[in-house]
């Protein structure tokens, strides 16, 4: 699954177009490496998303094509 789609489905980012723009601007990294929006996410990856002055890190636990709002948190766990 593409990183921009995962960020949208997991609700770490509200819209896929915003997730795509963030990745293409270099504000998204996976396992310490900056990635583009076409990067394929696998279970176990640690994603870091830069929002202005703060960075959110999350470990991928599951991949799904669709999810409900209540289940979105099951796709990742926050990492320090």
VMD Tcl script that draws the C-alpha trace (Angstrom):
set ca {
  {0.00 0.00 0.00}
  {1.29 3.46 -0.88}
  {2.40 5.70 1.99}
  {-0.05 8.47 1.07}
  {-2.98 6.04 1.11}
  {-1.88 4.53 4.45}
  {-1.63 7.96 6.06}
  {-5.16 8.77 4.91}
  {-6.73 5.43 5.90}
  {-5.02 5.45 9.31}
  {-6.20 9.04 9.74}
  {-2.73 10.36 10.56}
  {-3.44 12.87 7.76}
  {-6.97 13.99 6.83}
  {-6.73 13.88 3.04}
  {-4.74 11.76 0.63}
  {-3.77 14.75 -1.49}
  {-2.33 16.44 1.60}
  {-0.45 13.23 2.49}
  {0.93 13.07 -1.08}
  {2.08 16.69 -0.94}
  {3.73 16.16 2.46}
  {5.63 13.11 1.20}
  {6.71 14.86 -1.99}
  {7.98 17.82 0.09}
  {10.17 15.49 2.15}
  {8.15 15.75 5.38}
  {7.50 11.97 5.61}
  {10.17 9.40 6.41}
  {10.07 5.63 6.88}
  {12.69 3.89 9.00}
  {14.79 7.06 9.00}
  {14.77 7.60 5.22}
  {12.79 10.31 3.43}
  {10.30 8.74 1.01}
  {8.07 9.85 -1.84}
  {4.32 9.27 -1.94}
  {4.68 6.10 -4.02}
  {6.67 4.23 -1.32}
  {5.09 0.87 -0.41}
  {4.48 0.50 3.32}
  {4.93 -2.90 5.00}
  {3.98 -4.05 8.50}
  {6.69 -3.08 10.98}
  {7.76 0.16 9.25}
  {8.21 3.21 11.50}
  {6.73 6.29 9.86}
  {7.67 9.82 10.92}
  {5.42 12.68 9.78}
  {6.53 16.29 10.32}
  {3.72 18.72 11.19}
  {5.31 22.14 11.47}
  {7.43 21.99 14.64}
  {6.36 18.53 15.86}
  {7.02 15.07 14.50}
  {4.67 12.11 14.95}
  {6.22 8.64 14.80}
  {4.06 5.55 14.33}
  {4.80 1.85 13.78}
  {2.63 0.12 11.17}
  {0.72 -2.80 12.73}
  {-1.76 -3.68 9.98}
  {-2.64 -2.80 6.39}
  {-6.25 -2.53 5.21}
  {-7.82 -1.08 2.09}
  {-10.62 0.60 4.05}
  {-11.35 1.18 7.71}
  {-13.92 2.81 9.94}
  {-13.04 5.79 12.10}
  {-13.12 3.72 15.31}
  {-10.76 1.09 13.85}
  {-8.20 3.49 12.36}
  {-6.09 3.48 15.54}
  {-5.61 -0.30 15.24}
  {-3.46 0.19 12.11}
  {-0.55 1.79 14.00}
  {0.98 2.44 17.41}
  {2.69 5.67 18.38}
  {6.43 5.45 19.03}
  {8.61 7.82 21.06}
}
mol new
graphics top color blue
foreach p $ca { graphics top sphere $p radius 0.5 }
foreach p [lrange $ca 0 end-1] q [lrange $ca 1 end] { graphics top cylinder $p $q radius 0.2 }
display resetview
